Amino acid sequence: MKIQITRPDDWHLHIRDGEPMQDVVSFTAQQFSRAIIMPNLKPPITTVAAAHSYRERILAAVDPRYTFNPLMTIYLTDNTQAQEILKLKDSEHVVAVKYYPAGATTNSDDGVSNLKKTYDVLAAMEKHGIPLLIHGEVTDPDIDVFDREKFFIDRHLIALNRKFPKLKIVLEHITTQEAVDFILSTDKHLAATITPHHLLLNRNAMFIGGIRPHHYCLPILKREKHRKALIYAATSGNQKFFLGTDSAPHSKANKETHCGCAGIFSAHIALELYATVFEKANALNKLEGFCSFFGPDFYGLPRNSTTITLCKQNWEVPASLKFGEDELTPFFSKQQLSWKLQDMA
């Protein structure tokens, strides 16, 4: 059995920088035509000029067998100026602005401390049609970590949507029924990405047989009812939900430690994982829209003209992958998959 679909794009991706990036970026280039690149490096990518420079490093690291177009973002801070948005508007390769609440996730210490400080920037983005990509969690220490997304929607996102009703917003890597319901209740200016790991795992996966650091991510895995809500959204054919892996590589040493990093690396098998979810939901006929159509449609970009083929084939995911001077443990390490991407090279 084979499935052929329009070549997809990944609308949320982390690839780091330097030698580690060289070991992971081609996994994405093999599967996807384009990817939205997250700007949370050290130091963060806060200007259009820095984004262009990062893009050149990415292109130099990609296996030349693959055609790949990195779509860049800049990191929103309390000090971002509206003038930077004008530069972004005129850039072919920098397409969005990323909002991290300060301290919400990996390398987010430079994130926004108060959304009101960014209103001039958001007004410019709304005027020029620049999407705001949101890590939708509050960081208040008194809020349960499993409720941070819900509280962000209630406290901040509803008000933000009212203040800037035509601002294009992507609520990234949604994890809850509340997020699904909110996106469904809004107009065409709001959409959401969904990761493979949030479709495949609930929070029990972090604790089966002991602590499972390679299943720790932010936003954190949620209850089974929320996973089911995400599957419903992804497989519904609703164009407000589309693919975003949030693949985030960390070395094995930085995951298996007293304070392990948040992030799951899925770029090596992303399409195989989504196909697994859609097949189980009897929705393979909806896979192409979710993977290949709804993302570019929201961003106002052309759909890709080439195709990829997924084959029904049993195989085992590698136990580890090279990551700079270390190694990483990939998602589904040493587990069996029943779909495999046909190599395009």
C-alpha positions in Angstrom: 0.0 0.0 0.0 1.2 3.5 -0.9 0.0 7.0 -0.3 1.1 9.9 -2.5 0.4 13.5 -1.3 1.6 17.0 -2.2 4.9 17.5 -0.5 4.2 19.0 3.0 5.7 21.8 5.0 6.6 21.9 8.7 5.1 25.1 10.3 7.1 24.8 13.6 10.6 23.6 13.8 13.7 23.8 16.0 17.1 22.9 14.5 19.6 24.7 16.7 22.8 26.0 15.2 26.4 25.1 14.4 27.6 21.4 14.2 24.5 20.0 15.9 22.2 21.7 13.3 24.2 20.0 10.5 23.3 16.6 12.0 19.5 17.2 12.1 18.4 19.7 9.5 18.5 17.3 6.5 16.0 15.0 8.2 13.5 17.9 7.7 14.7 18.7 4.2 14.1 15.1 3.2 10.5 15.2 4.3 9.4 18.8 3.9 9.7 21.5 1.2 9.6 24.4 3.7 9.8 24.8 7.4 9.1 27.7 9.8 12.4 28.0 11.8 12.1 29.0 15.5 14.4 31.9 16.6 15.2 30.8 20.2 18.9 30.5 19.8 21.5 31.9 22.2 21.5 34.8 21.6 18.0 34.9 20.0 17.3 35.9 16.5 15.7 39.3 17.1 16.3 41.1 13.8 15.6 40.5 10.1 19.4 40.8 9.4 20.1 38.1 12.0 17.4 35.9 10.5 18.9 36.2 7.0 22.3 35.2 8.4 20.8 32.2 10.2 19.1 31.1 7.0 22.3 31.1 5.1 23.9 28.8 7.8 20.9 26.5 7.5 21.1 26.3 3.7 24.9 25.5 3.9 24.1 22.6 6.3 21.4 21.0 4.2 22.2 17.8 2.2 22.5 19.0 -1.4 20.3 16.2 -2.6 17.3 18.0 -1.1 15.5 21.2 -2.1 14.6 23.0 1.1 13.4 26.5 1.8 13.7 27.7 5.4 11.1 30.3 6.4 12.5 32.5 9.1 11.1 34.2 12.1 12.2 36.9 14.5 12.0 36.7 18.3 9.6 39.2 19.9 11.0 40.9 23.0 10.0 43.8 25.2 12.3 46.0 23.1 11.3 45.0 19.6 10.6 48.1 17.5 7.8 48.5 14.9 10.5 49.6 12.4 11.7 46.0 12.4 8.3 44.9 11.2 8.7 47.1 8.1 12.0 45.3 7.3 10.2 42.0 7.8 7.4 43.0 5.5 9.9 43.6 2.7 11.8 40.3 3.3 11.1 37.3 1.1 12.4 34.8 3.6 11.4 36.2 7.0 7.7 35.6 7.3 6.5 35.8 11.0 7.2 36.9 14.5 7.5 34.5 17.4 6.1 35.3 20.9 7.5 33.4 23.9 6.3 34.4 27.4 9.5 35.0 29.3 10.7 31.8 30.9 8.1 29.5 29.2 10.4 27.1 27.5 13.9 26.5 26.1 15.9 29.7 25.6 12.9 31.9 26.3 14.4 34.1 29.0 14.5 37.0 26.5 10.8 36.6 25.8 8.0 39.1 26.5 7.3 40.0 30.1 4.1 41.9 29.3 2.2 41.8 26.1 1.2 45.5 26.4 4.8 46.4 25.8 4.5 45.0 22.3 1.3 46.7 21.2 3.0 49.0 18.8 4.7 46.0 17.1 1.5 44.0 17.0 -0.4 46.9 15.5 2.2 47.1 12.7 2.0 43.3 12.2 -1.8 43.5 12.0 -1.5 46.3 9.4 0.9 44.5 7.2 -0.5 41.0 7.6 2.5 39.5 9.5 1.6 36.4 11.5 2.2 36.2 15.2 3.3 32.7 16.3 2.4 32.1 19.9 3.8 29.7 22.6 0.5 29.9 24.5 1.3 29.3 28.1 1.4 31.4 31.3 4.5 31.1 33.5 3.0 32.1 36.8 4.5 29.7 39.5 1.1 29.3 41.2 -0.5 27.9 38.0 -0.3 24.1 37.6 1.9 23.2 34.7 -0.9 21.1 33.1 -3.2 24.2 33.1 -0.8 26.8 31.7 -2.3 26.7 28.2 -5.9 27.1 29.4 -4.9 30.0 31.6 -3.0 31.7 28.7 -6.1 31.5 26.5 -8.4 32.9 29.2 -6.1 35.6 30.5 -4.3 36.8 27.4 -5.3 35.3 24.0 -9.0 36.2 24.1 -8.1 39.8 25.0 -5.3 39.9 22.3 -7.8 38.7 19.7 -10.2 41.4 20.7 -7.5 44.2 20.7 -6.1 43.1 17.3 -9.0 41.3 15.5 -7.3 41.1 12.1 -3.9 40.1 13.4 -3.0 36.7 12.0 -2.2 34.4 14.9 -1.0 30.8 15.0 -1.4 29.2 18.4 1.4 26.7 18.2 1.6 23.1 19.4 -1.8 23.1 21.0 -2.4 20.5 23.7 -5.9 20.9 25.1 -9.6 20.6 24.4 -9.8 24.2 25.4 -7.4 25.3 22.7 -9.3 23.3 20.1 -12.6 24.9 21.2 -11.1 28.4 21.2 -9.6 28.0 17.7 -13.0 26.7 16.4 -14.8 29.7 17.9 -12.6 32.3 16.1 -12.5 33.6 12.6 -10.1 33.0 9.7 -7.3 35.0 11.3 -6.5 32.4 13.9 -5.2 28.9 13.4 -3.2 26.2 15.3 -0.4 23.7 14.7 -0.5 20.2 16.2 2.6 18.0 16.9 2.9 14.3 16.3 3.9 13.6 19.9 0.8 15.3 21.3 -1.4 13.3 19.0 0.3 10.0 20.0 1.0 10.4 23.7 -0.8 11.4 26.8 0.9 12.4 30.1 1.1 8.8 31.3 3.8 8.3 28.7 6.2 10.3 30.9 5.9 7.9 33.8 5.5 4.4 32.5 8.0 2.2 34.3 9.8 5.3 35.7 10.6 8.8 34.5 10.8 9.0 30.7 12.9 12.2 30.0 12.6 11.8 26.2 8.9 12.3 26.5 9.2 15.5 28.4 8.3 18.6 26.3 6.7 22.0 26.7 3.8 22.4 26.5 3.7 19.2 28.6 1.7 16.2 27.5 -1.9 16.3 28.8 -4.7 13.9 29.8 -6.2 11.4 27.3 -9.3 13.5 26.8 -7.1 16.3 25.4 -5.2 13.9 23.1 -8.5 12.7 21.7 -9.6 16.3 21.1 -6.4 17.0 19.2 -6.9 13.9 17.0 -10.4 15.1 16.3 -9.2 18.5 15.2 -6.3 17.2 13.1 -8.4 14.7 11.3 -11.5 16.8 10.9 -10.5 18.4 7.6 -10.9 21.9 9.2 -8.4 24.2 7.6 -7.6 26.0 10.9 -5.5 23.1 12.0 -2.3 22.1 10.3 1.1 20.4 10.7 3.8 21.7 13.0 6.1 19.1 14.5 7.8 21.3 17.1 10.7 18.8 16.6 13.3 20.0 19.1 16.7 18.2 19.4 18.6 18.0 22.6 21.6 15.8 23.4 21.1 12.7 25.4 23.2 14.1 28.1 21.0 17.2 28.4 17.8 15.1 28.5 19.0 12.4 31.0 20.2 14.7 33.8 18.9 16.1 37.1 17.2 19.0 35.2 16.5 17.7 31.7 15.6 19.9 28.8 12.1 20.0 27.3 11.8 18.9 23.7 11.1 15.8 21.5 13.0 15.2 18.3 10.6 13.8 15.7 11.9 15.3 12.4 13.4 11.9 11.3 9.9 10.3 11.1 7.4 13.1 11.2 5.3 12.1 8.2 5.3 8.5 9.3 4.0 9.5 12.7 1.2 11.6 11.3 0.2 8.8 8.9 0.0 6.4 11.8 -2.4 8.8 13.6 -4.6 9.4 10.6 -4.7 5.7 9.7 -5.8 4.7 13.2 -8.5 7.4 13.0 -9.7 6.1 9.6 -8.8 9.5 8.1 -6.0 9.0 5.6 -8.1 10.9 3.1 -7.7 14.0 5.3 -3.9 13.6 5.7 -3.0 15.7 2.6 -5.0 18.7 3.7 -3.5 18.8 7.2 0.1 18.2 6.0 0.2 20.0 2.7 -2.6 22.5 2.1 -3.9 24.3 5.2 -0.5 25.7 6.3 0.5 27.5 3.1 -3.1 28.6 2.6 -3.1 30.4 6.0 0.3 32.0 5.4 -0.7 33.1 1.9 2.0 31.0 0.2 1.6 28.7 -2.8 1.1 25.1 -2.2 4.0 22.9 -3.2 3.9 21.3 -6.7 6.0 18.2 -6.0 4.8 15.0 -4.1 6.1 12.5 -1.6 5.2 8.9 -1.2 4.6 7.0 2.0 4.8 3.2 1.8 3.2 0.6 4.1 6.4 -1.0 5.5 7.4 -2.3 8.9 10.7 -1.0 10.2 12.5 -0.1 13.4 13.4 3.5 14.4 17.1 3.9 15.2 18.1 3.9 18.9 20.2 7.1 18.6 21.3 9.7 16.2 24.5 11.9 16.0 24.1 15.4 17.4 27.3 17.4 17.3 29.8 15.8 19.6 27.1 13.9 21.4 24.1 11.9 20.4 20.3 12.3 20.8 17.6 9.8 21.4 14.9 10.3 18.8 11.2 9.9 19.3 10.0 6.3 18.9 13.6 5.1 19.5 13.8 1.3 18.9 10.1 1.1 18.2 8.3 -0.3 15.2 6.6 1.9 12.6 4.4 0.6 9.8 4.8 3.6 7.4 8.0 4.7 5.8 8.8 7.7 3.5 10.1 6.7 0.1 13.4 8.4 -0.4 13.2 11.2 -2.9 17.0 11.6 -3.4 
